[in-house]
Amino acid sequence: MARVIIIGGGITGLVCAERLAAKGVSVLLLEAAPELGGRAGGFRDPLTGLWLDRGPHLVSGAYHAFLGWCRRIGAGEEIRWQTRLSLTFVHKNGKRTHLQPHRWPWPATLLAATARLWGAKAACALVRMRFAAPRDGETSAAWLARIGAPASLRAELLDPLHLAIMNAHPHQAPATSFRKALLDALGTAAHARLGWWRRPFAAGIAQLARAHLARLGVEIRTRARVQALDGTQGFVRLRGGETLSADLIVLAVSPRERARLFGLTPPATSPIANLFLWAKQAPPLAGTPFACALPSGRWWFDLTRLWHLPSHETRLFCAVQSASAQVDGDPEAELARLLGARPHITRTRLVIAHHATTLPTPSQPLQGARLVDASRPPAPDDIPCTLELAARRGEQAAQESLKHLELSTTPARARIA
C-alpha cells in the first residue's frame, strides 16, 4: 500500500488526508500544534475551560469545497445559517444600516437594496464591479476609485467587507482577488448567506474530522514538528531526530512555515487582533449575532448567541480587528453603542495572530519528485486566504498525489505504451 506523509493538520491537510484515505492510501498526518485545525483552530481558556477559536469565522454559501468536506466527515450540522443575507453596520451616532436583500430575483433585489441605502450611484458601481475587471497590479482601492464607487458605499460596506475577506486594507491588496471573492459570495441567493460554527471549531468540527480520519485508518500525530524534509528521496526529520519515509510527502503548512523549511524569504503576512470580553448581565447583540462597528470597521460577535452558551450571568463577545496587531480606540464604548447600554466588563483577553493571513504574491515552485506543494502563497489572481482556498488546496493536493502514486506504481512499459 502506498504511504503518504502529510505535513500540516490545518484545513488543507485534513481535506487531503480524507480524500487520500478514502481511496485506500496509507496516510500519516503530522501536526506541530497540540490540536488539529491550523489557523481555524483554537485554545482552551484557562479560567473558564471553554474552547475559544483564535478568531470567529464566518462561512459563505459559496464555500463549495469546504462545505463538501464538512458533509463528508459528518460535520454538516455543525454550521448554522442565516435564512438570507443580513449584514448590520452600526455608525458612531448609533444609527444602524441593514443590508438585507430579498431572495428573488437575486441581482435585482441586491441592487435595489444597495440603491435604497446608498443611492443609485452605488447600485451602478456594483454593476460596474461585475463587468469592469481590474487591471494588472491594480489595488482594490484604485479599482474601486476607477469604477466610481461612492465614498459612502466604500466606507459603510465595501471597505469593512474588504477587511473581513482579505484581512488587508484596500490599498494593500490586489483587486483581482477581492473581486473574485466578492462576486462568488454575492453571485446567487444561495451563495449570499453566512454561517458560523455552532460550537468552537476545536470542540466540534476538528473532533469530528479526527474521528472520521481514524475510521479511515489515518494515523495522526500532534506535537510533531518537522525540522527538515527531502522531497526528492521522501524523508521527513522531526524535532528530536526521528526520521520518517514515504512514497510521497504533501506539504500542507502555512506559506511562512514553507519558507522556513526551504530557506526561502518569508511571504508578507497580515495580523488579526481578537479581543474577547466577558460582560456581566449584558443584553445580546440586537437582531444579529454579529455586526460591524463604524468607522473602525471592527466586526463584533456575540459568541454566547453563536455557540448557545449559558447567558444567565455572563455574556461573551469578541471584537475582531483585521489587518492589525492591536485593538485601538475604545472597544468597550463601541460595544456599548452596539448593545444600547454600557455593559459591566468583568474580564478581557487579547489574542493576536501575528501571521494570520498570507497576502497574495507570486511564489517560487518547490522541487522534488516525491513532494506535493499545497503551501504556496495565494496568487494575486486567486481567491484570498480563506477556509475555501484551504479546502481547494487540499482537494488539488489529493488529486495530484493520486496521479503521482498511480504513475509511480504503473510499470514503465505500460506507461510508454
Buried (B, 14 or more C-beta within 10 A) or exposed (E): EBBBBBBBBBBBBBBBBBBBBBBEBBBBBBBBBEBBBBBBBBBBBEEEEBBBBBBBBBBBBBBBBBBEBBEBBBBEEBBBEBEBBBBBBBBEEEEEBEBBBBBEEBBEBBBEBBBEBBBEBBBBBBEBBBEBEBEEEBBBBBBBBBBEBBEBBBBBBBBBBBBBBBBBBBEBBBBBBBBBBBEBBBBBBEBBBBBBBBBBBBBBBBBBBBEBBEEBEBBBBBEBBBEEBBBEEBBBBBEEEEEBEBBBBBBBBBBBBBBEBBEBEEBBBBBBBBBBBBBEEBBBBEEBBBBBBBEBBBBBBBBBBBBEBEBEEBBBBBBBBBBBBEBEEEBBEBBBBBBEEEBEBEBBBBBBBEBBBBBBBEBEEBEBEBBBBBBBBBBBEBBBBBBBBBBBBBBBBBBBBBEBBEEEEEEEEEEEE
